[in-house]
Amino acid sequence: MHVASITVFDGPAPPYDALREHIESRLHLVPRFRQRLAEIPLDQGRPVWVDDPHFNLRYHLRHAGLPPPGSEEQLKNLAGRLFAQRLDRTKPLWEMWLVDGLHDDGFVLVSKSHHALVDGISAVDITTVLFDSEPDAPPMPPPRRRWAPRPLPTPAQLLSDALVERATRPAEFVRTARAVVRTPRQVLRGTRDGLQAMGALAFAGLSPAPPTPLNVKIGPHRRYTWVDADLAELQRVKDTLGGTVNDAVLAVVAGALGHFLRHRGVDTDGLVLKALVPVSVRAESEQGALGNEVAPMWALLPVGIEDPLRQHAAIRDATADVEDARQAIGARTLTELAGFASPTIMSQAARLQQRQRFFNLVVTNVPGPQQPLYLLGRRLRALYPVVPLAGRQALGVAVMSYNGRLGFGLLGDYDALADLDTLAEFLRTSIDALAAGASVPRRAVRGRRSTREQRPAAGRTR
């Protein structure tokens, strides 16, 4: 359950100690990175964050080198092995590797953080901690006081705090219940609309997803690859065909999956996959805060449509209602209510979601900075994100924009997706096909129906 990224830089790699000192000079801006989890005795509450008295930056920052020739394939193989390793729950939940030896004299940072520490949207804000907007940026002002870990709470204190929290739960429930009612009224002007929002989200998530070769039992090992795209190309798709850039991203993913499944011998006629699309439910005032505050949305991918224009039109129309305020409010409501479930119930719910086939894969698209960034004077060339796999989901697709480019990161189960590179080639073909089709006037897209008529249902269409 860790999110991760590969960032590729121009120029020679900085010395390990220089990078370590650079990170250490900015850790005070992200105090959670010096904290670890503390379990509540007797499982009487949720784990809490505490300062790690044994924090050692040398443990979290590692140094690795690629053997000659330092190819992209070697880097991808290394990334697959690193992303397969679990984070140590007894330490702060992040790791970073400085990787040198690239064939073009560049270097790489491979970073990994547990999903509970930071979500994808916040990770964009955190990059400002390590990266600068100019190559000769002035040094970061030192913190007002040197960091010293707070004393660890004793097991008795942890248990006492958990019991006190449980005793105060009724008051918190009343406050949040009022907010649950008030928020839909403000946005949708009616409590009834708020309940409909919850229903829309629940219905979208609980309808079954069709079986595919992507939904099999997965193992502990991973493969990783990436694909580059021009953000301006997909923006032209949006301008020509309507919808959003995210619709264009979902369309090229659907096109690639259709080609891939047919290559595997799957009959895709009428097949519609379900993608879980995590979205941030942070308020504007919460941007930059650490912690996971995302909620699930669902997108339908008609992989059986082979014409890229018709495929894009179907996704654009289907997601128009999915992305409206009703599901957004429903997602926020579920996020607030999740805090009231006991750890046992929440863990059981997580297991249930992984065992059931409610979605075929995760596709996440995070907007990144659109200006060059620098690390110790070295220019950030490319960025490729990683989304974790769930049970019986052998593929995760993460997309992030940076400085006019889109990086598609594909994480696959090592055994179930031995042909992950083939899927990457189909993704490149799908991007080119949709970009070429965007030059066709919209009136040339045949078979347009109303939004309600054209919206596909997950599974096989008739």
Disulfide bonds with the S-S distance in Angstrom:
none
